[in-house]
Amino acid sequence: MVTALHDLPGWQNTRWGMDSKEIIAAVGPELREIPRQQYGPFYSELSIPKVKIGAYTFSVVFQMDGASTMRDSVCSAMPSNWIGQSSSAS
């Protein structure tokens, strides 16, 4: 069975192909709007900043394509204050 891109599961109740309004409705109050982050051809403006998995805290970002539909959700083991900050050292 081949799965269409819009049928692939994302984080929690999200699915690939959702737009921002659908992601907001699916995730709920823990979702935060963030300064736009670029990831190659994708971008993110939505995040869950503190997700506990076992003893670790992660940040989840929802990556959108040029048509503003979700293409990926990424769980990152970076400090919870990383979003919106430059990764280069001063």
C-alpha positions as CSV (number, residue, x, y, z in Angstrom):
1,M,0.0,0.0,0.0
2,V,1.4,3.4,-1.0
3,T,0.6,6.3,1.4
4,A,-0.1,9.7,0.0
5,L,2.0,12.6,1.4
6,H,-1.0,14.2,3.1
7,D,-1.7,10.9,4.9
8,L,1.7,10.6,6.7
9,P,1.5,11.2,10.4
10,G,3.4,14.1,12.0
11,W,3.8,15.0,15.6
12,Q,0.8,14.0,17.8
13,N,-2.4,14.6,15.9
14,T,-0.8,16.4,12.9
15,R,-0.5,15.0,9.4
16,W,1.6,16.0,6.4
17,G,-0.3,18.4,4.1
18,M,-2.0,20.3,6.9
19,D,-2.0,24.1,6.8
20,S,-1.1,26.3,9.8
21,K,-4.7,26.6,10.9
22,E,-5.2,22.8,10.9
23,I,-1.9,22.3,12.9
24,I,-3.0,24.9,15.5
25,A,-6.4,23.1,15.9
26,A,-4.7,19.7,16.1
27,V,-2.0,20.6,18.6
28,G,-3.8,23.1,20.9
29,P,-2.6,25.6,23.5
30,E,1.0,24.2,23.8
31,L,1.8,25.4,20.2
32,R,3.7,28.7,19.9
33,E,4.2,31.0,17.0
34,I,7.9,31.7,16.5
35,P,10.0,34.0,14.3
36,R,10.2,32.4,10.8
37,Q,13.1,29.9,10.6
38,Q,14.3,28.7,7.2
39,Y,15.3,25.0,6.6
40,G,16.5,24.8,3.0
41,P,13.3,24.9,0.9
42,F,11.1,24.6,4.0
43,Y,10.2,27.1,6.8
44,S,8.7,27.0,10.3
45,E,6.6,29.5,12.2
46,L,5.1,27.0,14.6
47,S,6.7,25.1,17.5
48,I,6.1,23.2,20.7
49,P,9.0,24.6,22.8
50,K,9.2,22.1,25.6
51,V,8.3,18.5,25.0
52,K,9.4,16.0,27.7
53,I,10.3,12.5,26.4
54,G,11.7,10.5,29.3
55,A,14.3,12.6,31.1
56,Y,14.9,14.8,28.1
57,T,13.4,18.1,26.9
58,F,13.0,18.6,23.1
59,S,11.6,21.3,20.9
60,V,9.3,20.3,18.0
61,V,9.0,22.5,14.9
62,F,6.6,22.1,12.1
63,Q,8.2,22.5,8.7
64,M,6.1,23.9,5.9
65,D,6.7,24.0,2.1
66,G,6.2,26.9,-0.3
67,A,2.5,26.1,-0.6
68,S,2.2,26.5,3.2
69,T,1.4,22.8,3.8
70,M,3.2,20.7,6.5
71,R,6.0,18.5,5.1
72,D,7.7,17.5,8.3
73,S,7.7,17.7,12.1
74,V,11.1,17.7,13.7
75,C,11.9,16.9,17.3
76,S,15.2,18.4,18.3
77,A,17.2,17.8,21.4
78,M,18.5,21.4,21.6
79,P,18.1,23.7,24.6
80,S,14.6,25.0,24.9
81,N,15.7,28.6,24.3
82,W,17.3,27.9,20.9
83,I,14.4,29.0,18.7
84,G,14.9,32.3,17.1
85,Q,18.5,32.6,18.1
86,S,21.6,32.6,15.8
87,S,23.6,29.4,15.9
88,S,26.8,31.2,15.2
89,A,29.2,32.2,18.0
90,S,29.8,35.9,18.6
